[in-house]
Amino acid sequence: MGTTEDKPKFNYRATPQLSANQMAEYLSPSTSSTRRTGIIRDARFPKTSIVAQYARGREGLVNFLGDGTRSYGHLAEATVALEKREAKPGASTWMKRDSRGSIEAIEAFQRHYNKFGFSKLDCRPVHGRQPQSWPRKFGQ
């Protein structure tokens, strides 16, 4: 599998697909003709997205918040695992960037843990189905 640098930055759609927001902007009387052309171009040639998963970083944070003692060992273990993943000889650029981003997210969480009141949160694992989020999405 090639690296993300080898992949095209845009997809192609023969039939452009517009979101409701794009359609509203397109139909707005204040939208210029240049912007309307841009909306259609963006719908026909949507940018490909690269989404960092942060899975290992998330796992450490979830374990930390779910542990009643809030042991920083969970965060340290996750950081060590991510550093090893980043340092692997065959690690792709994406994997290194994802690992580094996860490490930075864990470090930022630690720095701001008390400042933002995370210590006051009562976090417990959800077993079974997660409660439905509010507001409900249209059509569900």
Summary of the structure (lengths in Angstrom):
residues: 140
radius of gyration: 21.2
end to end distance: 36.9
largest distance: 58.9
contacts: 290
relative contact order: 0.11
helix: 52%
strand: 1%
